[in-house]
Amino acid sequence: MPRKKLDRTTVLARVAPTTPDKIKEIAEKLGYTYAGEGSTGQLLDAIASGKLILIHTKTS
């Protein structure tokens, strides 16, 4: 039986080499996980839907 096709799309972004691991770590800390690691897709969906709100902080 074929696998059910999910209604998803792929997003590509150019980021610093350490960014993907940092984003996965944030996702995992917030409970967005898949296959035992942080799920960047779930994290982005939560931000886009307003379930997770980002707050800008100024860093020096």
C-alpha positions as CSV (number, residue, x, y, z in Angstrom):
1,M,0.0,0.0,0.0
2,P,1.5,3.4,-1.0
3,R,2.3,6.0,1.7
4,K,-0.3,8.7,2.1
5,K,0.8,12.0,0.5
6,L,0.9,14.8,2.9
7,D,-0.3,18.3,2.0
8,R,3.2,19.9,2.5
9,T,5.6,22.0,0.6
10,T,9.4,22.5,0.8
11,V,11.1,25.7,1.8
12,L,14.8,26.3,1.1
13,A,16.8,29.0,2.8
14,R,20.5,30.1,2.9
15,V,21.6,30.3,6.5
16,A,24.7,30.2,8.5
17,P,26.2,26.7,8.9
18,T,25.2,26.4,12.6
19,T,21.6,27.7,12.1
20,P,19.9,24.4,11.2
21,D,21.1,22.7,14.4
22,K,20.1,25.7,16.5
23,I,16.6,25.8,15.0
24,K,16.2,22.1,15.6
25,E,17.3,22.6,19.2
26,I,14.8,25.4,19.7
27,A,12.0,23.2,18.2
28,E,12.8,20.3,20.5
29,K,12.9,22.6,23.6
30,L,9.4,23.9,22.6
31,G,8.0,20.4,22.0
32,Y,8.0,20.3,18.2
33,T,9.6,17.0,17.5
34,Y,9.6,14.3,14.8
35,A,11.5,11.1,14.7
36,G,13.3,11.9,18.0
37,E,14.6,15.4,17.0
38,G,13.4,18.9,16.7
39,S,11.1,19.5,13.8
40,T,11.8,22.8,12.0
41,G,8.7,22.3,9.8
42,Q,6.4,22.1,12.9
43,L,8.1,25.1,14.4
44,L,7.7,27.2,11.3
45,D,4.0,26.1,11.0
46,A,3.4,27.2,14.6
47,I,5.0,30.6,13.9
48,A,3.0,31.1,10.7
49,S,-0.3,30.1,12.3
50,G,0.2,32.4,15.3
51,K,0.4,29.6,17.8
52,L,3.9,30.6,18.6
53,I,4.8,34.3,18.8
54,L,8.3,35.6,18.3
55,I,9.5,38.6,20.3
56,H,12.3,40.8,18.9
57,T,15.1,41.6,21.2
58,K,17.9,44.0,20.6
59,T,21.4,42.5,20.9
60,S,24.7,44.3,20.9
